[in-house]
Amino acid sequence: MTSLAHITPQTPMGANLVPEGATFRAWAPRAREVHVLGDFNSWKRSSDSQLNPIGGGQWAGFVPAIQEGAAYKFYLDGPGGHGFKRDPYARDLTIQPPFPDCNCIIHDSTLFPWHDQGFVPPAFNELVIYQLHIGTFFIKQGNPGGKFLDVLDKLDYLVALGVNAIQPLPIVEFPTEFSLGYNGTDYFSPESDYGEADPQDLQDYLLRVNRLLVARNHAPYTLAEVTGSANQLRVLVDLCHVYGIAVIFDVVYNHAGGGFDPSSIYFFDQMPEGNNNDSLYFTDQGWAGGLVFAYWNQDVRQFLISNAVQFLQEYHIDGFRYDEVSVIDRYGGWFFCQDLTNTCRFVKPSAIQIAEYWPVNPAVVTNNSSGGAGFDATWHDGLRDSIRTILGQSAAGESAFVDMDRVADHLQASSLRNAWRAVQCAENHDIVKVGEGPRIARLADPSNARSWYARSRSRVVLGLLLTAPGIPMLFMGQEFLEDKQFSDDPRSPNLIFWAGLEGGQKPMVDHLRFTQDLIRLRHYQPALRGESINVFHVHNLNRVMAFHRWLEGVGRDVVVVLSLNEKTYYDYRLGFPHSGRWLEVFNSDVYDNWVNPQVAGNGGTVFASGPGMHGLPASAPIVIPSNSMLVFATDTGD
């Protein structure tokens, strides 16, 4: 047997370096023997490689003289057979041999030199999230797919865009050649294809990331510090923080797989295959091609909670988007959700916890003490679907009916206890992937995604999203009129058209400028990040809507006017929250062929001196450009 030195009830799962060696711990309640094998024992089973049963189905042992970077695997003998298994808690996997024949790597995360000590994540209501897919967001020339470090080539771009959080699609090891990431199998190991292993290419990456560090007066990394997928993921998080951007991980705790290989977590303790209820971590219930976790089992629940805690502690992330929590609930995981959110909030109170739950359920964002699941926010489809509906209706022509009332209903009739608890979007990885719905520019004008109709209507949609209550989320490319559906295949013709933006295609450049300025407006006008909204004017025939945003007890009033009419209104009288001068702080029409030489607008100011209207105490005649959004405020912002 291996030694029990350094083994206590608190010994963590998996492999962990300690003075003079490493501890190993595995959960395999029905295994007859569990061995740990590696270069340190020539990969040979013997009595010295066998872990000790320590109760509760746990096996543990100490192996001396093991150092950082050592490769290992477990070897289990059980009722259904015997063979190698990857450690479910492995922090990193080898590139050679490659997945799925890879080995696990002993990794001490405390050795990484973080530079983010001064970073404070945004308050939840101040978030502007940017969802991206590591494998296809940006691909360095010559690479088969995107890498963690490739995202950093667009770090200055993201800062200039104004988003303050990125949300990559899931980043854990998956068994397929490419993936959205929702079929992961090795939950503690970052996807190896997203890491760079070639020494020469890694040296080039090192120069690039160090330029970013030095530009912010930080010490550079060494080559050893950026070696391995796990450390490269840390580099991504670290530099995002240095540049003021939070990182939210998308995690999948409703199922794992499919595509389990013989060395995977599937039937980890070597029970006879045939009944998936005997597979240890899973049930016989399927979801999205994989298997639903066995939430009734405390060790399974702890495995998932430990995964979240590791991401918070060892990767310094700023929150989670939890995939399909509705599936977790459906299969008995409500109490697991409560334990999960409680634990993560204790470990890092500033980390936002966002649920995907369909249909939207207020109990998901209700406190645990009141019986809720305890998530901070939830994805919401009410505004998203209504936005996409009116966009499609407007594309049917000037005389088509546009249901502005539907948007108004979803702007102000939220069942959630705070408006900011709704994560709002018009595009995401599910909605605009190949085979699903069109991207906004294409939905705005199916015949020509660069036409005036597409450009102007797309501005209205984004304007609505970024002035509405809730946490806005953009999908990669949306900010510059990307019109191709999203694919996770890096060989696909549907990759983001960075070349068009960098080549100066004016519709793309102008829309990017519009998005940057609109996000800046949201950051400058606190009422746009607040709770209060009053939709005071909706006219379906005119295709016009207006709403009032303010801070309760403070003011800082903002009026947003939206039109999907194809003609300009030159004397459209609207109510205003009070009389006097109102600044026209934003006009989307300016950005068409920026600076639009034929812009329609109000010259920067209107005076509300007319009688009360639309339930408000004052009114003013305004110019509303065709297919536009206007913002009026009492001041220029913070």
C-alpha positions in Angstrom: 0.0 0.0 0.0 1.0 3.6 -0.5 1.8 5.5 2.7 -0.9 7.3 4.7 1.5 10.1 5.5 -0.1 13.5 4.9 -3.5 11.8 4.6 -6.3 13.3 6.7 -10.1 13.5 6.4 -9.4 16.9 4.8 -7.1 15.6 2.1 -8.4 17.0 -1.1 -9.6 14.8 -4.0 -7.3 14.1 -6.9 -3.6 14.7 -6.9 -2.1 17.5 -4.7 1.5 18.4 -4.1 2.6 18.5 -0.4 6.0 18.7 1.2 8.1 15.7 0.0 5.6 14.4 -2.5 2.0 14.2 -3.4 -1.3 12.9 -2.0 -3.8 11.1 -4.1 -7.5 10.5 -3.4 -10.2 8.9 -5.4 -13.9 8.0 -4.9 -14.5 4.5 -6.2 -16.9 2.8 -3.7 -17.3 -0.5 -5.6 -13.7 -0.9 -6.8 -11.7 -3.8 -5.4 -8.3 -2.0 -5.9 -7.3 1.5 -6.8 -3.7 2.1 -7.9 -1.9 5.3 -8.9 0.6 4.9 -11.7 3.1 7.2 -13.4 6.7 7.8 -14.3 7.4 7.8 -10.5 6.7 4.0 -10.4 7.4 3.2 -14.0 3.7 2.7 -14.6 3.9 -0.7 -12.9 1.2 -2.0 -10.5 2.4 -3.4 -7.2 1.5 -3.3 -3.6 3.4 0.0 -3.4 1.1 1.7 -6.0 -2.1 0.7 -4.3 -4.2 3.4 -2.5 -5.6 2.7 0.9 -9.4 2.4 1.5 -10.2 5.1 4.0 -14.0 4.7 4.3 -17.0 6.0 2.5 -15.8 4.6 -0.8 -12.7 6.7 -0.7 -9.2 5.6 -1.5 -6.0 7.7 -0.6 -2.3 7.5 -0.4 0.9 9.5 -0.3 3.7 9.0 -2.8 7.1 10.6 -2.1 9.4 12.6 -4.3 6.8 13.6 -6.9 7.2 17.1 -8.4 5.2 19.6 -10.4 4.4 18.3 -13.9 4.5 14.6 -13.2 2.2 12.4 -15.2 -0.2 9.9 -13.6 -3.4 7.9 -14.0 -5.5 5.7 -11.8 -5.8 2.0 -12.4 -9.0 0.4 -11.0 -10.0 -3.2 -10.6 -13.8 -3.7 -10.1 -16.6 -6.1 -10.6 -16.9 -5.3 -14.3 -13.2 -5.3 -15.3 -10.0 -3.4 -14.8 -8.0 -0.7 -16.5 -6.7 2.9 -16.5 -8.9 5.8 -15.6 -8.2 9.5 -15.8 -8.5 11.3 -12.5 -11.9 13.1 -12.5 -10.2 15.9 -10.5 -7.2 16.2 -12.8 -6.2 19.8 -13.2 -4.5 19.3 -16.6 -3.9 16.7 -19.2 -1.0 15.9 -21.5 -0.9 17.0 -25.1 1.3 14.0 -25.9 0.0 11.4 -25.7 -3.2 13.2 -26.9 -6.7 12.9 -25.6 -8.3 10.4 -24.9 -5.1 8.4 -24.3 -3.6 11.3 -22.4 -2.2 11.2 -18.9 -3.1 13.5 -16.0 -0.6 16.1 -14.9 0.1 16.9 -11.3 -0.2 20.7 -11.1 0.3 23.2 -8.3 -1.9 26.1 -9.2 -0.3 28.3 -6.5 2.9 28.6 -8.6 1.1 30.8 -11.1 2.2 34.5 -10.9 -1.1 36.4 -10.8 -1.1 40.2 -11.6 -4.7 40.9 -10.9 -4.5 41.8 -7.2 -6.2 45.2 -7.7 -9.0 44.0 -9.9 -12.6 44.6 -8.7 -15.3 43.0 -10.8 -18.2 45.2 -11.9 -21.4 45.4 -9.8 -23.9 43.0 -11.2 -26.2 45.7 -12.6 -23.2 47.3 -14.3 -22.2 44.3 -16.3 -22.1 44.3 -20.1 -21.3 40.7 -21.1 -19.7 39.5 -24.3 -20.3 35.9 -25.1 -17.6 34.2 -27.2 -16.4 30.7 -28.3 -12.7 30.1 -27.8 -12.4 27.8 -30.8 -13.7 30.2 -33.4 -13.6 33.8 -31.9 -10.2 34.5 -33.3 -7.8 32.1 -34.9 -4.1 32.8 -35.3 -3.0 32.3 -38.9 -1.7 28.7 -39.3 -3.6 27.3 -36.3 -6.4 24.7 -36.8 -8.6 26.5 -34.3 -8.7 29.2 -31.7 -6.7 29.1 -28.5 -7.1 30.6 -25.0 -4.2 32.9 -25.8 -5.7 34.0 -29.2 -8.4 35.8 -27.3 -5.8 38.2 -26.0 -5.1 39.4 -29.5 -8.5 41.1 -29.2 -8.1 42.3 -25.6 -7.5 45.9 -26.6 -10.4 45.6 -29.0 -12.7 44.4 -26.2 -11.6 47.2 -23.9 -12.3 49.7 -26.6 -15.7 48.1 -27.2 -16.6 48.8 -23.6 -17.7 45.4 -22.4 -16.6 44.6 -18.9 -17.1 40.9 -18.8 -16.4 38.0 -21.3 -18.3 34.8 -21.1 -16.6 32.0 -23.0 -18.6 28.9 -23.9 -17.6 25.9 -21.8 -13.8 25.4 -21.7 -13.4 21.9 -20.1 -12.0 18.9 -22.0 -14.5 17.5 -24.6 -14.1 14.3 -26.6 -14.9 15.6 -30.1 -12.7 17.3 -32.6 -14.5 20.6 -32.1 -17.5 21.5 -30.0 -19.7 24.2 -28.4 -18.3 22.8 -25.2 -21.5 21.3 -23.7 -20.3 17.7 -24.1 -17.4 17.9 -21.6 -16.1 14.8 -19.8 -13.0 16.0 -17.8 -14.4 18.7 -15.6 -11.3 20.0 -13.9 -9.1 20.0 -17.1 -9.2 22.8 -19.6 -9.7 21.7 -23.2 -6.3 20.7 -24.5 -7.0 21.9 -28.1 -7.4 25.4 -26.7 -3.8 25.2 -25.4 -0.6 25.7 -27.3 2.0 23.0 -26.9 4.4 23.7 -29.7 7.5 25.4 -28.1 8.2 27.7 -31.0 4.6 28.9 -31.2 4.4 29.2 -27.5 7.4 31.5 -27.5 5.6 33.7 -30.0 2.5 33.8 -27.7 4.8 34.6 -24.8 6.1 37.7 -26.5 2.6 38.9 -27.3 1.1 38.4 -23.9 4.2 40.0 -22.2 3.7 43.1 -24.4 0.2 43.4 -22.9 1.6 43.0 -19.3 4.4 45.4 -19.8 2.0 48.0 -21.3 0.3 48.0 -17.9 3.5 48.1 -15.9 3.5 44.4 -14.8 6.3 41.9 -14.7 6.4 39.5 -17.7 5.7 35.8 -17.6 8.4 33.1 -18.1 7.9 30.4 -20.6 7.3 27.8 -17.8 4.6 30.0 -16.4 2.6 29.9 -19.6 3.1 26.2 -20.4 0.1 23.9 -20.4 -3.6 24.5 -21.1 -4.4 25.2 -17.4 -1.8 28.0 -17.1 -2.8 29.5 -20.5 -6.3 29.7 -19.3 -5.0 31.5 -16.2 -3.1 33.9 -18.4 -6.3 34.7 -20.2 -8.1 35.5 -17.0 -5.2 37.3 -15.5 -4.8 39.7 -18.4 -8.5 40.3 -18.7 -8.4 41.4 -15.1 -5.4 43.6 -15.7 -7.3 45.3 -18.5 -10.5 45.7 -16.4 -12.6 42.8 -17.8 -14.3 40.2 -15.7 -14.4 36.5 -16.8 -17.6 34.4 -16.4 -17.3 30.6 -17.0 -20.1 28.7 -18.6 -20.4 25.4 -16.7 -22.5 22.3 -17.5 -23.7 20.6 -14.3 -26.9 19.1 -15.8 -25.1 16.3 -17.8 -21.7 15.2 -19.0 -20.7 13.8 -22.4 -21.6 12.0 -24.5 -18.8 10.2 -26.1 -17.3 8.6 -23.0 -14.0 6.8 -23.7 -12.9 3.8 -21.6 -10.6 6.0 -19.5 -13.2 8.6 -18.7 -15.3 9.2 -15.6 -18.0 6.9 -17.0 -18.3 3.7 -14.9 -15.3 5.0 -13.0 -15.2 2.2 -10.4 -15.4 -0.5 -13.0 -18.9 -1.8 -12.5 -20.3 -4.0 -15.3 -21.7 -1.7 -18.1 -25.3 -2.0 -19.2 -27.2 0.0 -16.7 -26.2 3.6 -16.6 -27.5 3.9 -13.0 -24.5 1.8 -12.1 -22.1 4.3 -13.8 -21.3 6.0 -10.4 -21.6 9.7 -11.4 -24.7 9.4 -13.6 -28.2 8.2 -14.0 -29.9 6.4 -16.9 -31.5 9.8 -17.9 -30.1 11.3 -21.1 -29.7 15.0 -22.0 -28.1 16.6 -25.0 -26.4 13.4 -26.0 -24.9 12.8 -22.6 -26.0 11.5 -19.2 -27.7 13.5 -16.3 -25.7 13.5 -13.0 -26.9 11.5 -10.0 -27.9 14.5 -7.8 -29.2 12.1 -5.1 -25.5 11.1 -4.3 -23.6 13.4 -2.0 -20.2 12.6 -3.6 -21.5 13.5 -7.0 -22.9 16.8 -5.7 -19.6 17.5 -4.0 -17.7 16.7 -7.2 -19.6 19.4 -9.0 -19.5 21.9 -6.2 -15.7 21.3 -5.9 -15.4 22.0 -9.6 -17.0 25.4 -9.2 -14.9 26.2 -6.2 -11.7 25.3 -8.0 -12.6 27.7 -10.8 -13.2 30.5 -8.4 -10.0 29.9 -6.3 -7.5 28.6 -8.9 -8.6 30.6 -11.9 -9.8 33.8 -10.2 -13.0 33.9 -12.3 -15.8 36.3 -11.5 -18.9 34.1 -11.9 -20.7 31.4 -13.7 -23.4 30.9 -16.3 -25.0 27.6 -15.4 -26.3 25.6 -18.4 -29.9 24.4 -18.3 -30.6 24.5 -14.6 -34.1 23.5 -15.5 -32.7 20.0 -16.3 -31.0 19.9 -13.0 -34.3 20.7 -11.3 -36.2 18.2 -13.4 -34.0 15.4 -12.2 -34.0 16.2 -8.5 -31.2 18.7 -8.2 -33.0 21.7 -6.6 -31.3 21.2 -3.2 -28.0 20.7 -5.1 -28.5 24.1 -6.7 -29.0 25.6 -3.2 -25.8 24.0 -1.9 -23.9 25.1 -5.0 -25.0 28.7 -4.9 -24.5 28.9 -1.1 -21.0 27.5 -1.4 -19.9 29.7 -4.2 -21.3 32.8 -2.5 -19.3 32.0 0.6 -16.1 31.4 -1.3 -16.4 34.6 -3.5 -19.4 36.9 -2.7 -18.6 39.1 -5.7 -19.0 36.3 -8.2 -22.2 36.5 -10.1 -24.2 33.2 -10.6 -26.4 33.2 -13.7 -28.8 30.4 -14.3 -30.3 29.2 -17.6 -33.8 28.0 -16.7 -36.7 27.5 -19.1 -39.3 28.6 -18.7 -38.1 31.6 -16.6 -38.8 30.9 -13.0 -38.6 33.6 -10.3 -37.8 31.0 -7.7 -34.4 30.4 -9.4 -33.3 33.9 -8.3 -35.0 33.8 -4.9 -32.8 33.5 -1.8 -32.1 30.0 -0.4 -33.6 31.1 2.9 -36.9 31.5 1.2 -36.8 28.2 -0.6 -35.3 29.6 -3.8 -32.3 28.2 -5.7 -30.2 31.2 -4.8 -28.9 32.2 -8.2 -28.2 35.9 -8.7 -29.6 36.3 -12.3 -31.2 34.2 -15.0 -31.3 34.2 -18.8 -34.5 35.7 -20.0 -36.2 35.2 -23.3 -39.2 37.6 -23.1 -37.4 40.7 -24.4 -35.2 38.6 -26.7 -38.1 37.0 -28.5 -40.1 40.2 -28.7 -37.1 42.1 -30.1 -36.5 39.4 -32.8 -40.3 39.3 -33.5 -40.6 43.0 -34.2 -37.4 43.0 -36.3 -38.8 40.3 -38.5 -42.2 42.1 -38.7 -40.5 45.4 -39.7 -38.5 43.6 -42.5 -41.9 42.6 -44.1 -42.2 46.2 -45.4 -43.4 49.7 -44.6 -47.1 48.7 -44.3 -46.5 45.6 -42.2 -47.8 45.4 -38.6 -45.1 45.8 -35.9 -46.2 44.7 -32.4 -44.4 47.3 -30.3 -46.8 46.4 -27.5 -45.1 43.1 -27.1 -41.8 44.7 -26.5 -43.3 47.1 -24.0 -44.8 44.3 -22.1 -41.5 42.6 -21.7 -39.6 45.8 -20.8 -41.6 46.5 -17.7 -43.5 43.4 -16.7 -40.8 41.3 -15.2 -41.7 38.7 -12.6 -38.2 38.8 -11.1 -37.6 40.6 -7.8 -35.0 43.0 -9.5 -34.9 44.1 -13.1 -31.1 43.6 -13.2 -31.6 39.9 -12.5 -32.6 39.3 -16.1 -29.8 38.7 -18.5 -31.0 40.1 -21.8 -29.8 39.4 -25.3 -30.9 39.5 -29.0 -28.3 36.9 -30.1 -26.5 34.0 -28.3 -24.8 30.7 -29.2 -28.1 28.8 -29.3 -30.3 31.3 -31.1 -28.0 32.0 -34.1 -26.0 28.8 -34.6 -26.1 27.1 -37.9 -29.5 25.6 -38.5 -31.3 27.9 -36.1 -32.3 31.6 -36.3 -30.6 34.3 -38.4 -28.3 36.9 -36.9 -29.7 40.4 -36.3 -28.4 42.0 -39.5 -29.8 39.2 -41.6 -33.1 39.2 -39.7 -33.4 42.9 -40.3 -33.1 42.5 -44.0 -33.0 38.9 -45.3 -32.1 40.1 -48.8 -29.1 42.2 -47.9 -27.5 42.3 -44.5 -25.6 45.5 -45.4 -28.5 47.6 -46.7 -29.8 50.7 -45.0 -32.7 48.7 -43.7 -30.4 46.1 -42.1 -28.0 48.8 -40.7 -30.7 51.0 -39.3 -32.9 48.3 -37.8 -29.9 46.6 -36.3 -29.1 49.8 -34.5 -32.6 50.0 -33.1 -32.3 46.5 -31.7 -29.0 47.0 -30.1 -30.2 50.4 -28.8 -33.2 48.8 -27.2 -31.0 46.0 -25.6 -28.5 48.5 -24.1 -31.1 50.9 -22.7 -33.5 48.3 -21.3 -33.4 47.0 -17.7 -31.4 44.0 -17.0 -27.8 42.8 -17.8 -27.2 43.1 -21.5 -25.2 40.4 -23.3 -23.7 40.6 -26.8 -22.7 37.6 -28.9 -19.4 37.8 -30.7 -19.6 39.7 -33.9 -22.9 41.3 -33.2 -21.2 44.6 -32.5 -20.1 45.0 -36.1 -23.0 43.5 -38.1 -21.7 39.9 -38.4 -24.5 38.3 -40.5 -23.3 34.7 -40.8 -24.8 32.1 -38.4 -22.4 30.8 -35.7 -20.6 27.5 -36.1 -18.2 25.8 -33.6 -16.3 24.3 -36.5 -13.0 26.3 -37.0 -12.9 25.1 -40.6 -16.4 26.5 -41.3 -17.0 29.4 -43.8 -19.1 30.9 -40.9 -16.1 32.3 -39.0 -16.3 35.9 -37.8 -15.5 38.3 -40.6 -12.6 40.1 -38.9 -11.0 40.8 -42.3 -14.0 42.9 -43.3 -13.8 45.0 -40.1 -10.0 45.4 -40.3 -10.3 46.1 -44.1 -12.5 49.1 -43.3 -15.8 47.9 -44.6 -17.8 51.0 -43.7 -21.1 49.4 -42.5 -19.1 47.2 -40.1 -16.8 50.0 -38.9 -19.8 52.4 -38.4 -21.8 49.8 -36.5 -18.8 49.1 -34.2 -18.5 52.8 -33.5 -22.2 52.9 -32.8 -21.9 50.0 -30.3 -18.9 51.5 -28.6 -20.7 54.8 -28.0 -23.9 53.1 -26.9 -22.1 51.0 -24.3 -20.3 54.1 -23.2 -23.7 55.8 -22.8 -24.9 53.0 -20.6 -21.9 53.3 -18.4 -22.3 57.1 -18.2 -26.0 57.3 -17.5 -26.7 55.5 -14.2 -30.5 55.4 -14.9 -29.9 52.9 -17.7 -28.4 50.5 -15.2 -31.1 51.1 -12.6 -34.4 49.5 -11.8 -37.1 52.0 -12.8 -38.8 52.1 -16.2 -42.1 53.5 -17.4 -43.1 52.7 -21.0 -45.3 55.8 -21.5 -45.9 55.7 -25.3 -46.5 52.8 -27.6 -48.0 53.2 -31.1 -48.0 50.1 -33.2 -49.2 51.8 -36.4 -46.5 54.5 -36.1 -44.0 51.8 -35.0 -42.9 54.1 -32.2 -42.2 53.5 -28.5 -40.8 55.7 -25.7 -39.9 54.9 -22.2 -38.6 56.8 -19.1 -35.6 55.5 -17.0 -34.6 57.1 -13.7 -33.0 56.4 -10.3 -35.5 56.2 -7.6 -35.1 59.1 -5.2 -32.3 60.6 -7.3 -33.6 61.4 -10.7 -31.0 61.4 -13.5 -33.9 61.0 -15.8 -33.5 59.5 -19.3 -36.0 59.2 -22.1 -35.5 56.6 -24.8 -37.4 56.9 -28.1 -37.4 54.0 -30.6 -38.9 53.9 -34.1 -39.0 51.2 -36.7 -40.9 53.4 -39.1 -39.3 53.9 -42.5 -40.1 57.6 -42.6 -38.9 60.4 -40.4 -41.3 62.2 -38.1 -40.6 65.9 -37.9 -43.2 67.1 -35.3 -43.9 64.1 -33.1 -45.1 65.3 -29.8 -44.1 63.2 -26.8 -44.5 63.4 -23.1 -41.5 64.3 -20.9 -41.0 63.6 -17.1 -40.6 67.4 -16.5 -40.5 70.6 -18.3 -37.3 72.4 -19.4 -34.3 71.6 -21.4 -33.5 68.0 -22.4 -30.2 67.1 -24.0 -30.3 64.8 -27.0 -27.3 62.6 -25.8 -27.7 59.9 -28.5 -29.0 59.7 -32.0 -28.5 56.4 -33.9 -29.0 58.1 -37.2 -25.7 59.8 -36.8 -23.9 56.5 -37.4 -25.3 55.7 -40.8 -22.4 56.5 -43.1 -20.8 58.1 -40.1 -20.9 61.0 -39.7 -24.2 61.0 -41.5 -24.3 64.0 -43.8 -28.1 63.9 -43.9 -28.7 63.2 -40.3 -32.2 63.9 -38.9 -32.5 64.9 -35.3 -33.0 67.6 -32.7 -29.7 69.5 -32.8 -28.7 68.2 -29.4 -31.5 69.8 -27.4 -35.3 69.9 -27.0 -37.4 72.0 -24.7 -40.3 70.4 -23.0 -42.6 73.4 -22.6 -45.9 71.9 -23.7 -48.8 70.6 -21.7 -48.8 67.2 -20.0 -49.0 64.1 -22.3 -48.8 60.3 -22.1 -49.3 60.5 -18.4 -46.2 62.8 -17.9 -46.4 66.4 -16.8 -44.8 68.0 -19.9 -44.3 67.5 -23.6 -42.3 68.5 -26.6 -42.4 68.1 -30.3 -39.4 66.1 -31.5 -37.8 64.8 -34.7 -37.7 61.0 -34.9 -35.5 59.8 -37.7 -36.6 56.7 -39.7 -35.5 53.4 -38.1 -33.8 55.1 -35.2 -33.3 55.3 -31.4 -32.9 58.6 -29.6 -31.9 59.2 -26.0 -32.7 62.4 -24.1 -31.2 63.1 -20.6 -31.0 65.9 -18.1 -27.2 65.8 -18.1 -24.4 64.5 -20.1 -23.6 61.6 -17.7 -20.9 60.7 -15.2 
